[in-house]
């Protein structure tokens, strides 16, 4: 039998002891990054990782296989604490929007709802909260979840620096010339 590699592995639920047992999307990301086999790769943003770990385990096998591309997209996504906070806030807002579509009786009974109200929820909890806010996994919600990961990846330190430069340029343009 040939050795298992990132090209031959099948994504499956849960945490695995090694590639021979399978891999979740984050374990595949650790393989792609050349890191030790883990579901918490150092090169992946903890906010994005928390969402993808939970999402990987909540969807069916067919949808899970579409996460291959996201395993490679998230490698190198770890960023500053400020970026992680911005990503967590965006993820929390997305989850709140999903929660608003749920029946009231379930929202009131959900123990994860309290996490969404925290000012700074734990990085590992916000991803779980977001996944649990998805009422039913459909092709539409799957596309929304994948789009969410793309949105989270787009939130970067560079975007914040560009915004600061634009604001500084506007201020200079508005300042009267000496």
C-alpha positions as CSV (number, residue, x, y, z in Angstrom):
1,X,0.0,0.0,0.0
2,X,1.4,3.4,-0.9
3,X,1.9,6.0,1.8
4,X,-0.9,8.5,2.4
5,X,-0.2,12.0,1.2
6,X,-2.2,15.3,1.0
7,X,-3.0,14.2,-2.6
8,X,-4.6,10.9,-1.6
9,X,-6.1,11.5,1.8
10,X,-9.9,11.6,2.3
11,X,-11.3,14.3,4.6
12,X,-13.2,12.8,7.5
13,X,-14.8,13.8,10.8
14,X,-12.9,14.3,14.0
15,X,-9.3,14.4,15.2
16,X,-6.9,11.8,13.8
17,X,-3.7,10.3,15.2
18,X,-2.0,10.4,11.8
19,X,-2.6,10.6,8.0
20,X,-3.1,6.9,7.8
21,X,-6.3,7.3,9.9
22,X,-7.6,10.2,7.8
23,X,-7.6,13.9,8.3
24,X,-9.9,16.8,8.9
25,X,-9.5,20.0,6.9
26,X,-7.1,21.5,9.5
27,X,-5.0,18.4,9.7
28,X,-4.7,18.6,5.9
29,X,-3.7,22.2,6.3
30,X,-0.9,21.2,8.7
31,X,0.3,18.7,6.1
32,X,0.3,21.3,3.3
33,X,2.2,23.7,5.5
34,X,4.9,21.1,6.2
35,X,4.0,21.3,9.9
36,X,3.6,18.3,12.3
37,X,0.3,16.6,11.9
38,X,-2.2,18.5,14.0
39,X,-5.7,20.1,13.8
40,X,-4.2,23.4,15.2
41,X,-1.6,24.3,12.6
42,X,0.6,27.2,13.7
43,X,0.4,28.9,10.3
44,X,-3.5,29.1,10.3
45,X,-5.4,31.9,12.0
46,X,-7.1,30.4,15.2
47,X,-10.4,32.1,14.3
48,X,-10.6,30.6,10.9
49,X,-9.3,27.3,12.2
50,X,-12.0,27.1,14.9
51,X,-14.7,27.6,12.3
52,X,-13.3,25.1,9.9
53,X,-12.7,22.4,12.5
54,X,-16.2,22.6,13.7
55,X,-17.7,23.0,10.2
56,X,-15.7,19.9,9.0
57,X,-17.3,17.8,11.7
58,X,-20.9,19.1,11.1
59,X,-21.3,18.5,7.4
60,X,-21.8,15.3,5.4
61,X,-18.9,13.6,3.6
62,X,-19.7,14.9,0.1
63,X,-19.6,18.6,1.3
64,X,-16.6,17.9,3.4
65,X,-14.5,16.9,0.3
66,X,-15.1,20.5,-1.0
67,X,-13.0,21.8,1.9
68,X,-9.8,20.6,0.2
69,X,-9.2,23.9,-1.5
70,X,-9.7,25.7,1.9
71,X,-7.1,23.6,3.5
72,X,-4.6,25.2,1.2
73,X,-6.2,28.7,1.3
74,X,-5.8,29.0,5.0
75,X,-2.1,28.1,5.2
76,X,-0.3,31.3,6.1
77,X,-3.5,33.0,7.4
78,X,-2.2,33.6,10.9
79,X,-2.1,37.3,11.5
80,X,-1.8,39.9,14.3
81,X,-4.1,39.9,17.3
82,X,-5.9,42.9,15.9
83,X,-6.7,41.0,12.7
84,X,-7.8,38.0,14.7
85,X,-10.2,40.2,16.7
86,X,-11.6,41.7,13.5
87,X,-12.1,38.2,12.0
88,X,-13.7,37.0,15.3
89,X,-16.1,40.0,15.2
90,X,-17.0,39.4,11.6
91,X,-17.6,35.7,12.4
92,X,-19.8,36.6,15.3
93,X,-21.8,39.0,13.2
94,X,-22.3,36.3,10.6
95,X,-23.4,33.9,13.3
96,X,-25.9,36.4,14.7
97,X,-27.4,36.9,11.3
98,X,-27.8,33.1,11.0
99,X,-29.3,32.9,14.5
100,X,-31.9,35.5,13.5
101,X,-33.3,33.0,11.0
102,X,-33.8,30.3,13.6
103,X,-37.1,29.5,15.4
104,X,-37.3,31.5,18.6
105,X,-37.7,28.5,20.9
106,X,-34.3,27.1,19.8
107,X,-32.5,30.4,20.1
108,X,-33.7,30.8,23.7
109,X,-32.5,27.3,24.6
110,X,-29.1,27.4,22.9
111,X,-26.2,27.4,25.4
112,X,-24.0,28.7,22.6
113,X,-26.0,31.9,22.3
114,X,-24.2,33.3,25.4
115,X,-20.9,33.0,23.5
116,X,-22.2,35.4,20.8
117,X,-23.0,38.0,23.4
118,X,-19.5,38.1,24.9
119,X,-17.5,41.1,23.9
120,X,-14.4,39.0,23.1
121,X,-15.4,35.4,22.9
122,X,-12.6,32.8,23.0
123,X,-11.1,32.2,19.6
124,X,-12.0,28.5,19.7
125,X,-15.6,29.2,20.8
126,X,-16.6,31.7,18.2
127,X,-16.1,29.2,15.3
128,X,-18.2,26.6,17.1
129,X,-20.9,29.3,17.8
130,X,-21.0,30.2,14.2
131,X,-21.3,26.6,13.0
132,X,-24.1,25.9,15.5
133,X,-25.9,29.0,14.2
134,X,-26.5,27.2,10.9
135,X,-30.0,25.8,11.1
136,X,-29.7,23.1,8.5
137,X,-26.8,22.2,6.2
138,X,-27.9,22.7,2.6
139,X,-26.1,23.6,-0.6
140,X,-27.1,27.3,0.1
141,X,-25.7,27.3,3.6
142,X,-22.6,25.4,2.5
143,X,-21.9,28.1,-0.2
144,X,-22.5,30.8,2.5
145,X,-20.0,29.1,4.9
146,X,-17.3,28.8,2.2
147,X,-17.9,32.5,1.2
148,X,-17.6,33.4,4.9
149,X,-14.1,31.8,5.0
150,X,-13.1,33.8,2.0
151,X,-14.4,37.0,3.7
152,X,-12.4,36.1,6.8
153,X,-9.3,35.6,4.8
154,X,-9.8,39.0,3.2
155,X,-9.6,40.7,6.6
156,X,-5.8,41.3,6.9
157,X,-3.3,43.6,8.5
158,X,-2.5,45.0,5.0
159,X,-6.1,46.1,4.6
160,X,-5.8,48.1,7.9
161,X,-2.5,49.7,6.8
162,X,-4.0,50.7,3.4
163,X,-7.0,52.3,5.2
164,X,-4.7,54.3,7.4
165,X,-2.7,55.5,4.4
166,X,-5.9,56.5,2.6
167,X,-7.1,58.4,5.7
168,X,-3.7,60.2,6.1
169,X,-3.8,61.2,2.4
170,X,-7.3,62.6,2.8
171,X,-6.2,64.6,5.8
172,X,-3.2,66.0,3.9
173,X,-5.5,66.9,1.0
174,X,-7.9,68.7,3.3
175,X,-5.2,70.6,5.2
176,X,-4.7,74.2,4.0
177,X,-1.4,74.7,2.2
178,X,1.1,76.8,4.2
